[in-house]
Amino acid sequence: MRVSNVLYRRDRLQRPRTALPLRPIRREDGWCDAPGDRNYNRRVQLPYPASAENLWRSDNLYDVVVVLDYNVRPRARNRGSAIFMHLARPDYAPTAGCIALQRPHLLRLLSRLVPGSAVTVSS
């Protein structure tokens, strides 16, 4: 998967150093996860009429988010949405399909990523 851009919580984190496109997360930012919706697997504004994940989370998992190009072109219904690289829970509990790293590791990686960088996941 190629890295696309970075979203971050400006109220919790200084602007990350990265060559990737960067955008602060706003309270009304969401990510559509409704397979039948025309904006499936895209950022949307909340409230949204279809199902959408809130990117402004109360936990710290989305303080910094690397958007990956999984299921982007072409988008396929039920193939998955909101597949990100984000912060890990303290106990490294499983994610819902994302890649999770500790904050210092993700920030260090961000400083090395450039547009066109790819992430390979293997089992």
N, C-alpha and C positions, 0 to 999 in steps of 0.2 A: 504494500500500500504506500502510496506517496503521501507526504505531509502536505497539507493544504495551507492552513493558517493557524494562528494562535488566538485564543480567547482567554482573558484573564480578569480577575476581580480587582479592580483598582483600589477598592477600599481595604483589601487584605494583602496586597502584594504590590511592590514597586514594579514599574514597567519592566518586563523581562528583556534581557539582551538577546536578540535574535535577528537573523536576516529575513525571517519569515514575515508575511503580512500579520499585523497585530491589531487586535480590536478589544476594547474593554467590554466586559459582560454588563448588561443593564438589567435592572429588575424585571423588565418585561420580556427578556429574551427566553425563547423556548426552542425546542427541536421537535419537529413533527414526527411522530412514530405511528401514525395511522396509515397502514398500507394502502388503503383505498383513496387517500387524499392526494390532490395534485402536488402538494408540498412535502410529501413523504421524504424523509431523510434530508430535510432542509431546515435551516434556522427560520423561525417564525416569531411573530410578536404575540405575547400573551395578553389577555385571554385569547385563545384560538379555538375556533368552533370544533375542530377535530382533536383527537388525543395528541398531546405534546408534552414532552419532558421540560421541566423548568430548569434553566441553566443557572439561575440565581439560587443556589442551594444553601441550606442552613449549615450543612457540614462543610468541610474544607475540600472535598474531592474535586470540585470544579473551580478551585481558586486559579488554576491554570490548566488549560485544555488545548491539546494539539488536535486539530480536526484532520482526520485521515480521509483519503478519497475512496473509502470502501463503499460500494454500491452507489456510486455517483453517476457514472455514464457507462452504460444505461442503468437507470434505477429499476430494480425489479421488486415487485410487491412481495412482502414477507421474507425478503432476503436479509433484512437487518438494517437498522438505522442507529444513528448516534454512536457509531463505533469510533471512540476517541482514545487518545493517550492522555491520562489525567493522573491526579495524585492518588496514592494508595491509602487505604485505611491503615491504621497503626498495626493491625494484626495481619495485614495482607489478605483480608477476606476476598473471595472471588468477586469479580465484576460481572456485569451482564454482557460480556463479550469484548470489553475494552482492554487496553494495556494500562497497567497502573504502576507508577514508580514513586519512590520517596521524593519529597520536594527538592532537596539539594541535587539529587540525581537528574530529575526532570529539568531543572533550571540549567544544570551544566550541559545536558544534551541540547537544550534549546539554543545555547550559545554556539553550538557546532552545526546545527541544521541549517541548510540553505534551501531555497526553492528548488524543487526537483528531488530532494532527498527522499529515500524510500525506507520503509520499515518492513522487515521480513519476520513473520511469526512462524515458528516451526514447533512441532510437538516432540 
